[in-house]
Amino acid sequence: MSGDHSTYVPSSGVGKWVDSRLPLPRLMHDSFVSYPVPRNLNYAYTFGGILMVMLVVQILTGVVLAMHYAASTQMAFDSVEKIMRDVNSGWLLRYMHANGASFFFIAVYIHIFRGLYYGSYKAPREILWILGVVILLLMMATAFMGYVLPWGQMSFWGATVITGFFTAFPVIGEPLQQLLLGGFAVDNPTLNRFFSLHYLLPFMIAGVVILHVWALHVTGQTNPTGVDVKTKTDTVAFTPYATLKDALAMVVFFVFFAYFIFYIPNYLGHADNYIQANPLVTPSHIVPEWYFLPFYAILRAITFNIGPIDSKLGGVLAMFGSIAVLFFLPWLDTSRVRSAVYRPWYKVFFWVFAINAVFLGWLGSRPAEGWYVTASQLSTLYYFAFFLIIMPLLGMIETPRRVPNSISEAVLSRKNGGSGQPAAAVSAPEDRA
Amino acid sequence: MSEHETTAEPGGEPTRRDFLFLTTGMAAVVGGATVAWPFIDQMRPDASTLALASVEVDVSSLSEGMSLTVQWRGRPVFIRNRTEEEVEAAQAVELAELKDPVARNENIPNAEATDLNRSAGEGMENWIVMIGSCTHLGCVPLGQAGDYNGWFCPCHGSHYDTAGRIRRGPAPENLPVPPFEFISDSMIRIG
């Protein structure tokens, strides 16, 4: 699938001249025009493209916002208000950027769950998957630091709580926290470095995205059947097929994005962040942005000591562990069948996992008391059990359904009025159109 | 390094090229670390931040039962002139009941977390000075609140008693007492 034979033919003299010196147009043509993609990709596969566009949206709006923003504790809050009130179109750019972060995460979570469902992380796509997890981590760091910049109450206290995680580590914890903050508490040095890093990290994300796409183009895309591409009839050209499908999905995605920007721009934010940061007063209820809530719930679920690990360190380790476990996913899943479509039990556990993840997010928004704590603990248990127990064991004991011989077979059987299950096509291959 | 054509046969003497290769490599490693250091070092608290390490506070206006919050090193410090009931309640607590048995008082390291060791000392038991930053994740606890009528952290529900000792909730340690002294009857220097 890596395009062994390039089909690029430069049409003009200039094209030929460039092609023999720096074949960048050839690379683009082979990667995004003639590149073969499985013909059965569904809309779940459009989020990669959407994510690329979201990264561009965030970088563009971010670069122009930085032209008006002042990274100083004295001026940050006012400069953001100035962007909202005085700067021409500033309100629009800021709402695009702030809601863009949320929509970036919506898209990335769908993208990840698509990978989980269709087994996109399995051999030979382990590095592709790991690069994706690296991007997720970079995104989280970027989003966290960006949220500090408006210097509201949630900015300040979110930064305090999150950098406080590092104090959980024995001995090195406190020096490490001071190294991150550049002081004994969140203050001007913290704001300055967060701004610098918030500007840097998206470009690092862009770099890893290039590696991610490179790895994708070496192995080729998965598809809903999980069956490898075998013949040319299994694929279609990226342009126009995937390009247009991605474009349509993007338009629909942008309709929702625009609705949030223009009608409910603060729905996903917190009112407290429109109060300037005050180091002496903590808001009564601190919650992170919605996309961190499941991890926040996991952090708070560990209320008990585990041997020599106290509850605070335990919570921090569980939270980091909930992301770290993703790195090992390709080796935790022992099933030889890639797609959940043919794994009747995995499918059930997967959907329970998805609902559980949303439930964890809801629990993260609740105060840590009463039955919420117990529920968080049970949900956290399932989160880890899914990866560490269910995935390894299920692959050994589950009886998968029959996997189609090829993508074409699966597609054609559906076209023939089959139930979407390939068995019909196999039993009567002569009926195929 | 045996692939180098100039390298001696296995078991033979190392060649000059081996020597050059090793020393160049070492110089690159040491040089790299040396260059990296200022990039890491600049992140540590700078001189102006460290210069704020001491503040003096007039506490003459604090009558019994009143508190004051001042900022020290960017963090709030609670100064409270405790009521007699609060002192008695804290003194009545057995050490075995405490989650953290260490006083966490920088003025008397490694002392037991008795009420006396947490306070400003003999004759000054009513005064308590502590960094108002929850030892869990750094929120500012609310005063005269919680199950022990001491301090209560709203973020993750840690309850401190009237001596600022952690009694219930996720926080692992007592609220730390910063280095401080009474420089006169009504002035406290913190730091």
Chai-1 contact restraints between the chains, C-beta under 6 A:
chainA,res_idxA,chainB,res_idxB,connection_type,confidence,min_distance_angstrom,max_distance_angstrom,comment,restraint_id
A,T160,B,G138,contact,1.0,0.0,6.0,A-B,restraint_1
A,V161,B,L137,contact,1.0,0.0,6.0,A-B,restraint_2
A,G164,B,L137,contact,1.0,0.0,6.0,A-B,restraint_3
A,G164,B,G138,contact,1.0,0.0,6.0,A-B,restraint_4
A,Q178,B,P45,contact,1.0,0.0,6.0,A-B,restraint_5
A,L179,B,M43,contact,1.0,0.0,6.0,A-B,restraint_6
A,L179,B,R44,contact,1.0,0.0,6.0,A-B,restraint_7
A,G182,B,M43,contact,1.0,0.0,6.0,A-B,restraint_8
A,G182,B,P45,contact,1.0,0.0,6.0,A-B,restraint_9
A,G183,B,P45,contact,1.0,0.0,6.0,A-B,restraint_10
A,G183,B,T49,contact,1.0,0.0,6.0,A-B,restraint_11
A,G183,B,G74,contact,1.0,0.0,6.0,A-B,restraint_12
A,F184,B,R73,contact,1.0,0.0,6.0,A-B,restraint_13
A,F184,B,G74,contact,1.0,0.0,6.0,A-B,restraint_14
A,A185,B,G74,contact,1.0,0.0,6.0,A-B,restraint_15
A,A185,B,R75,contact,1.0,0.0,6.0,A-B,restraint_16
A,D187,B,G74,contact,1.0,0.0,6.0,A-B,restraint_17
A,L280,B,T69,contact,1.0,0.0,6.0,A-B,restraint_18
A,L280,B,P76,contact,1.0,0.0,6.0,A-B,restraint_19
A,T282,B,C139,contact,1.0,0.0,6.0,A-B,restraint_20
A,T282,B,V140,contact,1.0,0.0,6.0,A-B,restraint_21
A,S284,B,P154,contact,1.0,0.0,6.0,A-B,restraint_22
A,I286,B,C155,contact,1.0,0.0,6.0,A-B,restraint_23
A,D310,B,P172,contact,1.0,0.0,6.0,A-B,restraint_24
A,S311,B,P170,contact,1.0,0.0,6.0,A-B,restraint_25
A,K312,B,P172,contact,1.0,0.0,6.0,A-B,restraint_26
A,A368,B,H156,contact,1.0,0.0,6.0,A-B,restraint_27
A,A368,B,G157,contact,1.0,0.0,6.0,A-B,restraint_28
